[in-house]
Amino acid sequence: MIRILIADDHSIVRRGLKQILLEGFPDAYFEEVSDAEELIKKVIQNENWDVIISDLSMPGRNGLEALQHIRQMNIKIPVIILSIHPEDQYAIRVLKAGASAYLSKDMAPDELVNAVNRVLQGKKYITDSIAEKLANVLDQSGNKQPHELLSDREFAVLKLLASGKSVSEIAESMFLSVTTVSTYRARIMAKMNMKTNANLTLYAIEHNLL
């Protein structure tokens, strides 16, 4: 029997993931959490999980930050990150942070069981499109786009600013202070050599970040 921990802030998504996984692992034991803080707490309490499946976007700290925290504690449990965001936006960041796989949610019905089987063998599950992206990154060898220079948290703030969210709205959704978000915004503007949120929105549209 394998032990699977699922983290997603939507109960209907957690239920759907369990149904998918039960087809491949009918005797699996499941537990669920609804945010990154619960995920980290559950892992600290018990490291005997065979695999963690976590949403990327959750209230407060996101799945990527939870993954980074888990890896900083030197916990080796395989982590599969699921997201509504296209692979080209987050896959490389997630894999660099120590994830065993990154799947878009629309691929989950077809690929999730295969991904779990792969990571249970101690291997990474990388789709053909991610493999191509990795190859392109190696080919570019330092010739990065401006948004690729941002930290993971700065990139998350960039996407929210570009989508039209105000600093106060971002602060509330990410459980940060307005001052902290303003600092991130200033760093983003400096790193990307931009002046206004409108510049960020145009850039995000041109680079398919929205």
ZALUMMAR-36754 format. One record per residue: x, y, z of N, C-alpha, C, O, CB in turn; residue number from 1; residue in three letters. Coordinates in pm, whole numbers, plus 50000, padded with zeros to 5 digits. Glycine has a CB too. Layout:
% residues N
    nu    nv    nw   cau   cav   caw    cu    cv    cw    ou    ov    ow   cbu   cbv   cbw  nr rest
     X     Y     Z     X     Y     Z     X     Y     Z     X     Y     Z     X     Y     Z NUM  ALA
...
//
This chain:
% residues 210
    nu    nv    nw   cau   cav   caw    cu    cv    cw    ou    ov    ow   cbu   cbv   cbw  nr rest
 50084 49880 50000 50000 50000 50000 50087 50125 50000 50179 50139 50081 49905 50001 50122   1  MET
 50058 50216 49908 50134 50340 49905 50055 50450 49976 49932 50449 49981 50165 50381 49759   2  ILE
 50130 50543 50031 50071 50654 50107 50086 50782 50025 50198 50822 49991 50138 50670 50249   3  ARG
 49975 50846 49994 49974 50963 49906 49914 51081 49981 49804 51071 50036 49895 50934 49776   4  ILE
 49985 51193 49981 49937 51316 50042 49902 51414 49931 49986 51447 49848 50044 51377 50140   5  LEU
 49777 51461 49930 49729 51552 49826 49705 51690 49884 49638 51703 49987 49599 51498 49761   6  ILE
 49760 51793 49820 49742 51931 49864 49678 52013 49754 49736 52031 49647 49877 51993 49906   7  ALA
 49559 52063 49780 49488 52150 49685 49381 52225 49763 49319 52167 49852 49426 52068 49566   8  ASP
 49359 52351 49731 49263 52429 49808 49119 52406 49765 49027 52465 49823 49296 52575 49797   9  ASP
 49096 52323 49664 48960 52292 49620 48928 52146 49649 48995 52055 49598 48943 52323 49469  10  HIS
 48826 52124 49730 48791 51986 49769 48751 51902 49649 48781 51782 49646 48679 51987 49871  11  SER
 48685 51963 49551 48642 51886 49434 48762 51839 49352 48757 51732 49291 48547 51971 49346  12  ILE
 48869 51918 49350 48991 51877 49280 49057 51761 49354 49101 51664 49292 49089 51996 49266  13  VAL
 49064 51772 49487 49123 51663 49565 49047 51533 49544 49107 51426 49531 49125 51699 49715  14  ARG
 48914 51543 49540 48832 51425 49518 48858 51366 49379 48867 51244 49364 48683 51461 49535  15  ARG
 48870 51452 49281 48897 51405 49145 49032 51337 49133 49045 51235 49065 48889 51519 49048  16  GLY
 49133 51393 49198 49266 51334 49194 49266 51196 49259 49330 51103 49210 49368 51425 49264  17  LEU
 49195 51183 49370 49185 51052 49437 49121 50949 49345 49167 50835 49339 49104 51064 49567  18  LYS
 49016 50988 49273 48950 50895 49182 49044 50849 49072 49046 50731 49036 48826 50959 49122  19  GLN
 49122 50943 49018 49219 50907 48914 49322 50810 48969 49354 50710 48905 49289 51033 48860  20  ILE
 49373 50839 49088 49480 50759 49146 49432 50621 49190 49507 50523 49184 49541 50831 49264  21  LEU
 49307 50612 49233 49255 50483 49276 49247 50383 49160 49248 50262 49183 49117 50501 49338  22  LEU
 49239 50433 49038 49238 50343 48922 49372 50270 48909 49377 50154 48868 49207 50421 48793  23  GLU
 49479 50339 48944 49611 50277 48934 49660 50218 49065 49743 50127 49066 49711 50377 48886  24  GLY
 49607 50270 49177 49652 50226 49309 49529 50204 49398 49502 50284 49487 49750 50331 49373  25  PHE
 49457 50095 49373 49329 50073 49444 49342 50058 49595 49245 50079 49667 49262 49952 49390  26  PRO
 49461 50021 49644 49480 50003 49788 49552 50120 49853 49595 50110 49968 49558 49875 49814  27  ASP
 49566 50231 49781 49641 50345 49834 49571 50408 49955 49449 50406 49967 49660 50450 49724  28  ALA
 49655 50463 50043 49605 50540 50158 49625 50687 50127 49733 50728 50086 49680 50500 50291  29  TYR
 49520 50768 50147 49525 50910 50113 49502 50997 50237 49426 50961 50327 49421 50942 50005  30  PHE
 49567 51110 50238 49530 51219 50327 49531 51347 50243 49600 51355 50142 49627 51230 50450  31  GLU
 49453 51446 50289 49437 51569 50212 49465 51691 50299 49438 51691 50419 49296 51577 50153  32  GLU
 49521 51795 50237 49536 51926 50301 49494 52031 50200 49491 52006 50079 49685 51950 50351  33  VAL
 49462 52150 50251 49406 52253 50163 49497 52372 50137 49462 52461 50061 49279 52302 50222  34  SER
 49615 52374 50200 49708 52485 50171 49851 52442 50203 49875 52333 50255 49671 52611 50253  35  ASP
 49945 52530 50171 50087 52497 50186 50126 52481 50332 50209 52396 50364 50173 52604 50122  36  ALA
 50069 52562 50420 50103 52552 50562 50063 52415 50617 50140 52353 50691 50035 52665 50642  37  GLU
 49944 52369 50583 49900 52237 50626 49989 52128 50568 50021 52030 50635 49754 52213 50586  38  GLU
 50028 52146 50443 50115 52049 50377 50247 52035 50451 50290 51925 50484 50140 52089 50230  39  LEU
 50310 52147 50478 50440 52146 50548 50424 52084 50687 50507 52003 50728 50498 52288 50559  40  ILE
 50319 52123 50758 50295 52069 50892 50277 51918 50888 50332 51847 50972 50172 52134 50954  41  LYS
 50200 51869 50791 50174 51726 50780 50303 51649 50750 50324 51540 50802 50070 51699 50670  42  LYS
 50389 51707 50667 50514 51640 50631 50609 51639 50750 50680 51541 50772 50580 51710 50511  43  VAL
 50612 51748 50828 50697 51752 50948 50651 51648 51050 50733 51583 51114 50695 51894 51010  44  ILE
 50520 51632 51063 50466 51536 51159 50495 51393 51119 50514 51307 51205 50317 51555 51172  45  GLN
 50499 51368 50989 50517 51231 50941 50582 51234 50804 50522 51281 50707 50382 51154 50937  46  ASN
 50704 51182 50795 50776 51180 50668 50753 51052 50589 50816 51032 50485 50923 51199 50692  47  GLU
 50665 50966 50637 50647 50834 50573 50546 50837 50458 50466 50745 50443 50602 50733 50677  48  ASN
 50551 50942 50377 50468 50948 50257 50548 50895 50140 50668 50919 50129 50419 51094 50228  49  TRP
 50481 50821 50053 50551 50772 49934 50556 50877 49824 50651 50881 49746 50482 50646 49881  50  ASP
 50456 50963 49820 50454 51069 49720 50361 51181 49767 50259 51156 49831 50410 51015 49581  51  VAL
 50397 51304 49733 50314 51421 49759 50269 51476 49625 50349 51490 49532 50391 51529 49842  52  ILE
 50141 51506 49614 50087 51569 49493 50029 51703 49535 49933 51708 49612 49978 51478 49423  53  ILE
 50086 51810 49486 50049 51943 49533 50013 52036 49418 50078 52038 49314 50162 52004 49614  54  SER
 49908 52113 49441 49874 52221 49348 49982 52329 49357 50043 52346 49463 49732 52281 49380  55  ASP
 50004 52400 49250 50100 52510 49252 50040 52633 49318 50104 52696 49402 50146 52543 49111  56  LEU
 49917 52669 49281 49855 52793 49328 49759 52763 49443 49652 52705 49424 49780 52863 49214  57  SER
 49800 52805 49564 49717 52791 49682 49723 52919 49763 49816 52998 49745 49762 52670 49768  58  MET
 49627 52944 49850 49630 53066 49932 49756 53073 50016 49806 52971 50063 49507 53073 50023  59  PRO
 49808 53195 50035 49931 53211 50112 50051 53162 50033 50065 53195 49915 49922 53137 50244  60  GLY
 50137 53084 50097 50250 53025 50026 50200 52927 49920 50106 52851 49944 50346 52954 50124  61  ARG
 50263 52931 49803 50217 52841 49696 50290 52707 49703 50376 52685 49789 50240 52906 49559  62  ASN
 50253 52619 49612 50311 52486 49613 50461 52484 49590 50531 52399 49644 50244 52402 49510  63  GLY
 50510 52577 49511 50654 52585 49486 50728 52622 49614 50833 52565 49644 50684 52688 49375  64  LEU
 50674 52717 49689 50738 52757 49815 50731 52645 49919 50824 52627 49998 50672 52884 49870  65  GLU
 50620 52571 49920 50610 52456 50010 50715 52352 49974 50779 52294 50062 50470 52395 50004  66  ALA
 50732 52327 49844 50834 52233 49797 50973 52277 49842 51052 52196 49891 50829 52221 49645  67  LEU
 51004 52404 49824 51134 52456 49864 51157 52438 50013 51267 52402 50056 51148 52602 49827  68  GLN
 51053 52462 50094 51063 52446 50239 51090 52299 50274 51174 52270 50359 50933 52494 50309  69  HIS
 51020 52210 50210 51037 52066 50235 51179 52022 50199 51242 51946 50273 50934 51983 50155  70  ILE
 51230 52070 50087 51365 52032 50046 51471 52094 50138 51575 52033 50162 51391 52076 49900  71  ARG
 51444 52214 50189 51538 52276 50284 51550 52196 50412 51653 52201 50480 51494 52419 50316  72  GLN
 51445 52121 50446 51448 52034 50564 51512 51898 50533 51515 51809 50617 51307 52013 50619  73  MET
 51563 51885 50410 51630 51763 50365 51535 51643 50365 51576 51530 50394 51751 51733 50453  74  ASN
 51410 51668 50335 51310 51561 50322 51303 51522 50176 51284 51607 50089 51170 51607 50376  75  ILE
 51318 51394 50148 51337 51345 50011 51209 51290 49946 51217 51231 49839 51442 51239 50010  76  LYS
 51094 51307 50008 50970 51253 49952 50950 51307 49810 50963 51427 49788 50848 51289 50042  77  ILE
 50919 51221 49712 50892 51271 49577 50771 51364 49577 50669 51335 49639 50868 51152 49479  78  PRO
 50783 51475 49507 50674 51574 49498 50638 51596 49352 50723 51628 49269 50715 51708 49565  79  VAL
 50509 51578 49322 50456 51608 49190 50375 51737 49201 50282 51745 49281 50368 51490 49134  80  ILE
 50409 51836 49121 50338 51964 49121 50239 51966 49005 50275 51940 48891 50438 52083 49112  81  ILE
 50113 51997 49038 50009 52015 48938 49975 52163 48926 49982 52236 49024 49882 51931 48974  82  LEU
 49938 52206 48806 49908 52348 48789 49819 52371 48667 49819 52292 48572 50037 52429 48774  83  SER
 49744 52479 48672 49668 52522 48555 49758 52599 48458 49720 52622 48343 49548 52609 48596  84  ILE
 49876 52638 48505 49967 52718 48422 50042 52629 48322 50077 52516 48355 50066 52795 48510  85  HIS
 50066 52679 48203 50139 52601 48102 50278 52562 48150 50337 52629 48236 50150 52680 47972  86  PRO
 50329 52454 48096 50459 52403 48137 50571 52504 48117 50665 52510 48197 50491 52278 48061  87  GLU
 50562 52585 48011 50673 52675 47982 50686 52788 48082 50787 52858 48082 50656 52732 47844  88  ASP
 50586 52807 48169 50595 52914 48269 50662 52868 48398 50740 52942 48457 50457 52967 48299  89  GLN
 50632 52747 48444 50677 52706 48576 50756 52576 48581 50821 52548 48682 50560 52692 48664  90  TYR
 50754 52496 48477 50814 52363 48484 50960 52367 48525 51002 52292 48613 50800 52293 48351  91  ALA
 51039 52453 48463 51181 52458 48492 51205 52502 48636 51289 52445 48706 51253 52554 48396  92  ILE
 51131 52603 48682 51145 52650 48820 51113 52539 48919 51183 52520 49018 51053 52771 48845  93  ARG
 51006 52467 48892 50962 52361 48982 51064 52246 48986 51096 52197 49094 50824 52307 48938  94  VAL
 51114 52205 48872 51212 52097 48868 51343 52139 48935 51405 52059 49004 51238 52054 48723  95  LEU
 51384 52262 48915 51505 52312 48980 51489 52313 49132 51587 52295 49205 51539 52452 48931  96  LYS
 51367 52334 49179 51342 52340 49323 51338 52201 49386 51335 52188 49508 51211 52412 49351  97  ALA
 51338 52097 49303 51345 51962 49357 51222 51877 49336 51211 51769 49395 51372 51969 49499  98  GLY
 51129 51922 49253 51011 51841 49223 51051 51721 49136 51150 51726 49063 50902 51925 49151  99  ALA
 50973 51614 49148 50997 51496 49065 50920 51502 48934 50952 51430 48840 50961 51371 49140 100  SER
 50818 51589 48930 50738 51601 48808 50656 51729 48814 50625 51780 48921 50645 51479 48789 101  ALA
 50622 51780 48696 50532 51895 48682 50430 51859 48575 50466 51827 48461 50610 52027 48645 102  TYR
 50302 51865 48612 50196 51833 48517 50092 51943 48516 50052 51993 48621 50131 51699 48551 103  LEU
 50048 51982 48397 49932 52070 48390 49809 51988 48427 49803 51868 48399 49918 52135 48249 104  SER
 49711 52052 48490 49596 51978 48541 49516 51909 48431 49454 51805 48454 49506 52070 48619 105  LYS
 49517 51966 48313 49441 51900 48206 49507 51771 48158 49445 51692 48087 49424 51996 48088 106  ASP
 49633 51750 48197 49702 51625 48163 49683 51518 48270 49710 51401 48246 49850 51651 48143 107  MET
 49635 51559 48389 49629 51466 48503 49552 51338 48475 49600 51230 48511 49567 51536 48620 108  ALA
 49434 51344 48411 49360 51218 48390 49439 51114 48311 49423 50994 48333 49231 51248 48317 109  PRO
 49524 51159 48220 49598 51066 48134 49738 51034 48187 49790 50926 48160 49609 51123 47996 110  ASP
 49798 51126 48261 49940 51113 48292 49972 51092 48440 50082 51050 48473 50011 51233 48245 111  GLU
 49877 51121 48530 49911 51123 48672 49956 50986 48724 50056 50977 48795 49792 51171 48753 112  LEU
 49884 50881 48690 49922 50747 48738 50061 50709 48685 50142 50653 48759 49818 50641 48693 113  VAL
 50088 50740 48559 50221 50713 48503 50328 50792 48576 50437 50740 48604 50224 50747 48353 114  ASN
 50297 50919 48608 50393 51002 48678 50423 50946 48817 50539 50942 48858 50341 51146 48689 115  ALA
 50319 50903 48888 50341 50847 49022 50425 50720 49014 50518 50703 49092 50205 50818 49091 116  VAL
 50394 50632 48920 50473 50510 48905 50620 50542 48878 50710 50476 48929 50417 50424 48791 117  ASN
 50642 50645 48798 50779 50684 48763 50855 50737 48885 50968 50697 48911 50778 50790 48652 118  ARG
 50793 50827 48960 50864 50889 49073 50882 50790 49188 50975 50804 49267 50789 51013 49122 119  VAL
 50793 50691 49197 50810 50588 49301 50934 50504 49276 50985 50439 49367 50686 50498 49308 120  LEU
 50983 50505 49152 51107 50435 49116 51230 50521 49141 51343 50481 49111 51103 50391 48970 121  GLN
 51208 50641 49197 51319 50731 49223 51362 50813 49103 51471 50871 49102 51435 50653 49273 122  GLY
 51277 50818 49000 51310 50891 48878 51221 51014 48864 51120 51028 48933 51296 50799 48755 123  LYS
 51258 51101 48773 51175 51217 48742 51083 51183 48625 51119 51106 48536 51262 51341 48710 124  LYS
 50966 51243 48626 50873 51226 48516 50871 51356 48437 50822 51458 48485 50729 51188 48567 125  TYR
 50925 51351 48316 50939 51471 48234 50869 51448 48100 50903 51354 48028 51089 51508 48213 126  ILE
 50773 51532 48069 50702 51518 47941 50793 51561 47826 50897 51623 47848 50573 51603 47942 127  THR
 50754 51526 47706 50834 51563 47588 50849 51714 47576 50955 51763 47538 50771 51506 47461 128  ASP
 50742 51788 47608 50748 51933 47594 50842 51995 47698 50910 52093 47669 50607 51994 47608 129  SER
 50846 51939 47819 50939 51989 47920 51082 51954 47880 51173 52035 47898 50906 51929 48060 130  ILE
 51102 51835 47827 51236 51796 47782 51287 51893 47675 51405 51930 47673 51235 51652 47726 131  ALA
 51197 51933 47586 51235 52030 47482 51269 52165 47544 51364 52231 47503 51121 52046 47380 132  GLU
 51190 52205 47644 51216 52331 47712 51352 52328 47782 51427 52425 47777 51104 52362 47813 133  LYS
 51384 52216 47847 51513 52203 47913 51627 52213 47812 51730 52276 47838 51521 52070 47989 134  LEU
 51608 52151 47697 51710 52157 47593 51730 52300 47545 51843 52344 47522 51673 52066 47475 135  ALA
 51620 52372 47530 51630 52511 47486 51702 52598 47589 51780 52686 47553 51491 52568 47459 136  ASN
 51675 52572 47716 51742 52648 47822 51892 52625 47816 51970 52720 47830 51688 52608 47960 137  VAL
 51933 52500 47795 52076 52469 47785 52138 52535 47662 52251 52582 47667 52098 52318 47781 138  LEU
 52064 52537 47553 52115 52597 47429 52135 52747 47445 52230 52804 47391 52019 52569 47314 139  ASP
 52045 52812 47520 52053 52958 47535 52170 52998 47624 52224 53107 47611 51923 53013 47593 140  GLN
 52208 52908 47716 52326 52926 47802 52344 53070 47851 52441 53137 47815 52451 52884 47727 141  SER
 52253 53117 47930 52267 53248 47992 52195 53359 47921 52183 53469 47976 52410 53282 48002 142  GLY
 52146 53337 47801 52074 53440 47727 51927 53436 47770 51841 53390 47695 52087 53419 47574 143  ASN
 51900 53486 47892 51768 53473 47952 51676 53589 47919 51721 53702 47898 51779 53460 48101 144  LYS
 51547 53559 47914 51446 53664 47903 51439 53740 48036 51473 53683 48140 51307 53604 47865 145  GLN
 51396 53866 48034 51391 53943 48159 51313 53875 48271 51356 53880 48387 51331 54076 48133 146  PRO
 51199 53812 48240 51120 53750 48347 51189 53628 48406 51155 53585 48516 50983 53712 48295 147  HIS
 51285 53570 48333 51357 53454 48386 51463 53493 48488 51521 53407 48554 51421 53377 48272 148  GLU
 51487 53623 48501 51582 53673 48600 51516 53693 48737 51585 53715 48837 51642 53804 48553 149  LEU
 51383 53683 48740 51310 53708 48864 51314 53586 48955 51324 53472 48909 51164 53745 48833 150  LEU
 51307 53612 49086 51292 53502 49181 51153 53442 49164 51068 53499 49096 51315 53551 49328 151  SER
 51130 53328 49227 51000 53263 49215 50888 53352 49270 50781 53362 49208 51001 53130 49289 152  ASP
 50911 53416 49384 50809 53504 49441 50787 53628 49354 50674 53671 49335 50849 53545 49585 153  ARG
 50896 53684 49302 50883 53800 49213 50805 53763 49086 50725 53843 49038 51022 53853 49175 154  GLU
 50829 53644 49034 50757 53600 48914 50608 53588 48942 50525 53625 48859 50813 53465 48864 155  PHE
 50573 53535 49061 50433 53523 49098 50368 53661 49108 50254 53680 49063 50419 53448 49232 156  ALA
 50438 53757 49167 50386 53894 49179 50374 53958 49041 50276 54028 49013 50478 53980 49270 157  VAL
 50473 53935 48955 50466 53988 48818 50337 53945 48749 50269 54028 48690 50588 53941 48736 158  LEU
 50304 53817 48757 50186 53766 48689 50059 53831 48743 49966 53860 48667 50177 53614 48704 159  LYS
 50055 53854 48872 49937 53917 48933 49927 54065 48894 49819 54114 48864 49940 53903 49086 160  LEU
 50039 54134 48895 50039 54275 48853 49996 54287 48707 49916 54373 48671 50180 54338 48872 161  LEU
 50050 54199 48625 50019 54204 48482 49873 54172 48454 49817 54216 48353 50108 54108 48406 162  ALA
 49811 54096 48543 49670 54061 48525 49576 54170 48574 49454 54157 48563 49639 53931 48597 163  SER
 49633 54278 48629 49552 54391 48671 49526 54402 48820 49452 54490 48863 49424 54385 48602 164  GLY
 49587 54314 48900 49568 54318 49044 49645 54436 49104 49756 54467 49062 49613 54186 49109 165  LYS
 49584 54500 49203 49653 54609 49274 49748 54551 49377 49742 54432 49410 49551 54704 49341 166  SER
 49837 54635 49429 49932 54591 49531 49857 54540 49654 49896 54438 49711 50026 54706 49569 167  VAL
 49752 54609 49694 49677 54567 49813 49605 54434 49788 49599 54350 49878 49575 54675 49852 168  SER
 49552 54414 49669 49487 54287 49637 49587 54171 49638 49556 54062 49685 49418 54295 49499 169  GLU
 49706 54196 49585 49810 54094 49584 49853 54062 49727 49871 53945 49763 49931 54140 49501 170  ILE
 49869 54165 49807 49908 54145 49946 49808 54057 50020 49847 53968 50095 49921 54280 50018 171  ALA
 49680 54082 49996 49576 54004 50063 49577 53858 50015 49565 53766 50096 49439 54066 50038 172  GLU
 49590 53838 49885 49584 53701 49831 49706 53619 49868 49698 53497 49879 49569 53705 49680 173  SER
 49821 53685 49887 49945 53613 49917 49980 53618 50066 50084 53567 50107 50059 53671 49836 174  MET
 49892 53678 50146 49916 53689 50290 50046 53762 50320 50123 53722 50408 49918 53550 50353 175  PHE
 50070 53870 50248 50187 53954 50267 50143 54095 50302 50027 54131 50284 50276 53954 50141 176  LEU
 50236 54175 50353 50205 54316 50378 50212 54394 50247 50278 54353 50152 50302 54375 50483 177  SER
 50142 54507 50244 50146 54594 50126 50289 54641 50101 50332 54651 49986 50052 54716 50145 178  VAL
 50361 54669 50208 50501 54714 50195 50587 54607 50127 50669 54638 50041 50559 54749 50333 179  THR
 50567 54483 50166 50645 54373 50107 50616 54359 49959 50707 54343 49878 50616 54241 50179 180  THR
 50488 54365 49922 50452 54353 49781 50507 54471 49702 50553 54455 49589 50299 54343 49764 181  VAL
 50502 54590 49761 50558 54709 49694 50707 54692 49669 50760 54735 49567 50532 54835 49780 182  SER
 50775 54628 49765 50919 54602 49748 50942 54506 49632 51032 54526 49551 50980 54546 49878 183  THR
 50861 54400 49627 50872 54306 49515 50847 54377 49382 50918 54354 49284 50773 54188 49532 184  TYR
 50747 54463 49380 50714 54535 49257 50833 54620 49213 50867 54624 49095 50588 54624 49277 185  ARG
 50896 54688 49309 51011 54773 49276 51126 54689 49219 51192 54730 49124 51059 54850 49401 186  ALA
 51149 54572 49277 51256 54484 49227 51225 54436 49086 51313 54431 49000 51274 54363 49321 187  ARG
 51098 54402 49063 51057 54356 48930 51081 54465 48827 51138 54439 48721 50908 54315 48930 188  ILE
 51038 54586 48858 51055 54698 48765 51202 54722 48735 51240 54748 48621 50992 54825 48822 189  MET
 51286 54712 48840 51429 54737 48821 51493 54628 48736 51569 54658 48643 51500 54746 48957 190  ALA
 51464 54502 48767 51524 54391 48694 51480 54387 48548 51557 54348 48460 51489 54259 48762 191  LYS
 51355 54429 48523 51301 54420 48388 51309 54553 48314 51267 54564 48198 51158 54373 48393 192  MET
 51362 54655 48382 51379 54787 48323 51246 54842 48270 51236 54886 48156 51482 54782 48209 193  ASN
 51146 54838 48357 51013 54888 48320 50966 54991 48422 51018 54999 48533 50912 54771 48311 194  MET
 50866 55070 48382 50823 55182 48465 50681 55165 48519 50652 55211 48630 50831 55309 48386 195  LYS
 50594 55102 48444 50453 55098 48482 50397 54956 48476 50455 54866 48415 50372 55190 48392 196  THR
 50282 54938 48542 50214 54809 48535 50168 54778 48393 50162 54662 48352 50095 54807 48631 197  ASN
 50136 54883 48319 50094 54863 48180 50207 54801 48098 50182 54717 48012 50050 54998 48117 198  ALA
 50331 54843 48126 50446 54782 48059 50454 54632 48091 50482 54550 48004 50577 54852 48103 199  ASN
 50428 54599 48218 50432 54459 48260 50323 54377 48190 50346 54264 48147 50417 54450 48412 200  LEU
 50204 54437 48180 50093 54366 48116 50124 54338 47970 50101 54227 47921 49965 54447 48128 201  THR
 50176 54438 47900 50211 54420 47760 50318 54312 47744 50309 54227 47655 50260 54553 47700 202  LEU
 50419 54317 47831 50526 54216 47827 50469 54077 47851 50503 53982 47780 50635 54249 47932 203  TYR
 50382 54064 47952 50324 53935 47986 50243 53878 47870 50248 53758 47843 50236 53947 48110 204  ALA
 50168 53964 47803 50090 53920 47688 50180 53875 47574 50156 53771 47512 49996 54032 47640 205  ILE
 50285 53952 47547 50376 53919 47438 50452 53788 47464 50491 53719 47369 50474 54033 47417 206  GLU
 50473 53754 47592 50549 53635 47626 50460 53522 47679 50509 53426 47737 50654 53669 47728 207  HIS
 50329 53535 47656 50233 53430 47692 50240 53392 47839 50236 53273 47873 50258 53307 47607 208  ASN
 50250 53490 47926 50256 53465 48070 50120 53475 48136 50106 53441 48254 50351 53562 48135 209  LEU
 50021 53520 48063 49886 53534 48119 49792 53428 48061 49674 53424 48096 49830 53677 48092 210  LEU
//
